Amino acid sequence: MLVAEGAIASRRTVVIDKAKGEAVVFLDDRPVARFPASFGIDPKSDKHKAFDCATPEGLYMVTNKNDRSRFHRTLGLSYPNPANAEKALAEGVISLAGYTRIRDAAWKSRPAPCNTGLGCGIAIHGGGVYRYFGVNRERDWTEGCVALDNTDMDWLFRFCRPGDPVLIFHSGKNLYGTIRPFTRSTRFDGSGVPLCPGEVCTFAAELRTSLGRVRVTITEGKRQGRSMDVVVHDEKGDAEPVLILADRNADGHISVLDSLSGPLAEAGSADEVYGMVRDAVNSALSGGAMPATGSGP
């Protein structure tokens, strides 16, 4: 069963596109504000571990508000979340004990622990999109947080409430890079630990787009590398998919080892159709669409 990750009743959503360097605020699915934003010193990568100075990508929630923070005002975010923990466990970044502590904290709606290897303390805060370090004016200067100009942060601080979703993504990546942060493990044992048979892990997410329901399944293993399967169903609910795409190395291109079938496959060249799916996913995320994921343990 698929459930909306972080599904809540809030009508407020913050969408942050790292490729565009901006935060867009939605109210009742309408954009009501748009602010320039800066990110970690490594602005392109998804956050992988503590101290990597990358801003995490995925779906988070505002956890707390601090109007006396080091950087003007701060909205704390729910990083690391279970999706982060599942992938970090598979990659050996955190221990099983660390995974369990992150998962249990999420279950109990408590702050995630800071000493698991993934770090913590990710937030949206003020301090300016640009900062001076000596005579050098730098953008993307944080240790992984999202930074706004102070006047913009004042507005966002007043607008947001704890529990509001914050969607962070990078529209400049290929489909694998864009959607992977939103995927969750698909299999768990009886104690809620992700299962990776043969050291191959499977993650999945589903998103409603202009093309229909796009379900992405990713498999990853240290020996076999990564692969990605995409199935698109139109909104009519027809049993047969309108597109089935298999990218055996998840590189964003259709080669002789990959496959593409279904009515949508005739809409252009293989790479054009693949690009059409990527654009539809980016458009949906830009509009604040919430990816649905495996329901978790």
Steps between C-alpha positions, in 0.01 A plus 500: 500500500621851425448785744596865471828556682435768760132523404350773716202734502707814456421721203848657506787347301854620437665373180875554463672435167877491544558528125306828481625628835156594623230421753136519392223514760158352422166555669214279384713395200552864399847656502487802731869587542832433332841560656861454389677235708849368550619161620794305632854549376430195280173625345457224241520182707233346716614475860673167552652523849590738779738786419478461120364857469220389266135599535272196530237428237166338570179569686533646850286685751548814702575375852554820698534877479780703659489879480830546684727274299858557394378586149215740574199265499486124447248238390632159603449209258441130565838382371601221512171328420430127449573523126845639581556230760400212271747599230775581749460158660525329161813699416667433834497867601309424821472193720188294561477662843519844339229409251274377778546819700409718200199286415375491859539878534287547187234262636483703820515839323819584684818666369732260323824414680809692392774241546410228251730605215233694311525817705206721596408864551391566140279808479379791293650814649598858432848639470477594134514326166853642466763525773836672513800295609777754514479683167328207326124508442369144499171334419429148628692557820316292763592166655187346343214731595287715270577872542274793412538874527384619840194689375385193304565282804284730711209445261550122485540476877163669554333288232617149594384275781651182644381209287507689170663296221824618344588335169863535389616374161745570218332542161834497317564131562388203294186317608691263727674784680179701535270229631737283706487718815122450515505120470460260791595139555238254381575202726549476877548218747281445803694752707471775241849472352526540119570178314761489224511142366840422356613847608268651239260762639177614337353848546182642346289814474191606308400846383199647322614696195359646180568163334314306768625298797873447472640218714877473522675191638875513563726204577848553637780265600873531554571228243228556243489880506165668457201473267165672470156399374225752426132415446250767400122455528263761364247666727213298350609208713549265206658169596765518229786749551546769238878473543745243634862612513805304617830684544750230597768738627273794592706741290204686352542361147349206314771274360487159332486335843197705605137480391204727437146389418137611512296762313710790634813338357387618157500868600857556381846349512586285799698777670229755419240281672733450797549876518124550488462282811778688678340836413161382625651389832687830539184695422301304757763549770528870414126529560523341842375151409573257783667175395342186640733230629505157652316522830806398697530253788 
